[in-house]
Amino acid sequence: MPVASASAAEPAPVHTPPSAGTEPAVLPGMVNAGIPFHEEVASCEDLAAVARLVHQCARCPLHQTRTHAVPGDGNPRARIVFVGEAPGADEDAQGRPFVGRAGQLLTDIIQKGMKLHREEVYICNVLKCRPPGNRTPAPDEVVRCMPYLVRQLELIAPEVIVALGGVAAQALLDTRQPVGKLRGKWHQWRDIPLRVTFHPAYLLRNPGDKAEAWKDIQEVMRRLGLMRSDASGAG
């Protein structure tokens, strides 16, 4: 039985897919003409408003090569937010985060390991558009995209943030330290506890580190009071 993460009357998960296989027309530079970008994002009153801006965004060249922007997906009142690096090919095609092989592993961690429904958490990435060839995001791309993630975290106000991989950890913690130096301890993003673990894509390439990743997830579960005596692994 999944552990409930909120009251029985939870809002429906927020997902704003592109309609009819197309995206809204992008606006050059700023999202809305005459309104500074940061003010426009900060004025968003809900996740759907952030998603609309993401779908319109043309602040970096990635909008020219994307199929769909990928704002995020999940419970707007989630206790946990998982933050990854950037959409991959499957995510770019579907407009949803973590739907490929790495996404299946993350889903297994959430559902089989944590005993939660995926719809109970919120999942997003630092970048909202896929870098060509799945390359590592460039620093200027991270800077341009971060206001969206910041506003998402402000609106959700989760109890814990889980940074999946180095790009997410470094962006949220404003550091250049690698994952190996950041794991195994609690950090803070503003006043929200943050835990760093390996990206699921890394774990697919390095399955020997799954046990270490599970230790990270168990610490998150302890923090939220989700630990069970039979929580032995994510499978």
N, C-alpha and C positions, 0 to 999 in steps of 0.2 A: 504494500500500500504506500503510495507516494506521500511524503511529508508535506503538509499544507504550508505554503509560504505566506499566505495572506488570508483574509476573511473569506467566507464562502461566496460573498458577492464581489468577486474580483472582476475588474473590467476586462473586456476581451483584449487579447493580444493585439498590439499595434503593428500593422504591416501595410505599407502603402506601395503595392506593386504597380509598375507601369501598366497603362491600359492599352489593349490592342497591339502589344508588341512595340509601342513607341513611347517616347518620353516627351514631357513638355518642352517647348522651345527654350533654349538656353539664352540667357542675357549676358552680354559681354561685361567683363570686369565685375561690377557689383551685381548682386542678385536683383535688386530693384533700383532702377535709375534714381539718383538723387538721395538715396539713403545709404550711409556708410555700412559696409558689410557687417562689421562687428555689432553695430546697433541693430541691424536687421535680424541677425541670429539671436541676439540677446532678448529681443522682443517676442520671440516665439513663446506662445503660452502652452503648447503641448507638443508631443513628439510628432504628431501628424504635420504640424506647421514646420518643424525642422525638416521632416522628410520632403515636404514640398520644395523647400529651398535647395535641398540636396539635389533633387531631380532637375532643378533649373540651373544648377551651378556651372559656371564656366570660368572659374578662377585660376585654373591651371590647364595645361594641354591635355591632361588625362580625359577631359570630357570629349575630346575629339576622337578617341579610340575606344571608348566604352560602348557596350551594348545597352546596359542599364546601370544607373547609379544604385548603390546598395546602402540605404540609410541605416537600417537595423531592424530588429524583429524581436517581439516578445511582450512581456507584461510591463506596462508603464508604471506599475507600482512594485516592481521586482525587488526582492531583498538582495539579489546578487546580479551584478552586471559582468559579463565576460567581454573583454575587449581584445580583439585580434589585430592583425597587421593591415590587411587589405583584401578585397575580394579576389578570388581566383577565377578561372575560366567558367566553372559551374555557377558561381555566384553572379558573375557578370551576365551570364545567359538568363538566369532566373530572377535576378533582382532581389535575392535574399542572401543573408550571410550564412556561411558554414553549411553548405548543402552538398558539398563534394565528399571525398573520402575523409578528409580532415574533419569535416562537419559531422560525419557519421561517428567518428571517434569521440568528438566532443559531446554529441548526443548520448552516446553510450556512457560517458563519464557522468553526465547529468542524470540520466534515467536509471542506468544499472548500478552506478556507483553511489550517487548522492540520493537516489530514490525520489527524485523530483521529476515532474513533467517539464519538458523543454519550454512549454508555454508559460511556466512559472517564473522563468528567469528572463533577462534581456541580453541579447547578443548583438554586438556591433563590431566595427573595425575603426582603426584610426583613420585610414583612407576610405572614402566612400566610392571610389572608382578603381578599377583594376589597372595596375601598372602593366604595360605591354610585356608579354613574356613572363609574367609573374616575378619581375625583378623586384629587388628591395626598394621600398619607397625612398625617394630623394628627400633630403632635409627640407627643401622649400615646399615640396608637396605636403609634408607633414604640417608645416607651419600654416599653410593656407587652409588645410582641412580641419585643424584642431578645434576651431570655434564650434563646429557642429558637434563634435564629441563632448566638449565642455558643456554645451547647453543640454545635451541629452543627459549627462550625469547630473546636472543641476536639477533638471525636471524630475528625473527618477528618484534621486536622493537615496540610493541603495544603502544597505548596511555594510556591504562588502563589494569591492571591485577586484576581479581577477584579471590580471594582465597576462595575456597569452603570448609569450615570446618577447624578444628583445626590443622590437620596434614599439610595441605597446608600452612596455615597461619604461623604456627610455623617454618616450613622449610624455607619459603621465607623471613621471618622477623627475623630469628635466635633468637627466643624467646621461653619461656615456658609458656607464658600467654595463658589462655583459650580464646575461641572465644568471650565469653561474655565481656572480657576486651578489646578485639581488635576491636570489631564492633563499628560503629557510628563515625568513624573518618578516615581520610585519612592517609595512610602510604606511604613509598617509598621503592621500590625495585630498588636499584641503583638510577636512575633518573626517574623511571616510577612510576606514582601514582598507589597505590594498595588499594583495598577495601576488607574487610573481611566480609563474610556472612556465613550463615549456609549451611552445605552440604545438597543437595537435599534428600539424604537418611534419614538424621535427620528430615527433614521437613515431610517426609512420616510418620515417627513415632510420630512426634509432630506437627500436622497441625495447632495448635494454634499459632505457631511462623511464619507462612507464611506471615502475615502482616508485621512483623518486617523485614523479608528477603526482602520483596518488597520495603521497605523503603531504604534498602541498594542498591538495583538495581536502584531505582529512582535517587539516588545520582550519580551513575555511568552514567546514562542517562543524567543528568544535566551536568556533566563534559564533555560529548561528544556532547552536543547540540542536544540530541535526545528526549528531553521531549516534549510531546504533551499535549494539554489541556484535551484530553480524556484518558490520560494514568492513568487509575484508578486502574488497577490491572492486574495480570497475569492469572486470571481465576481459 
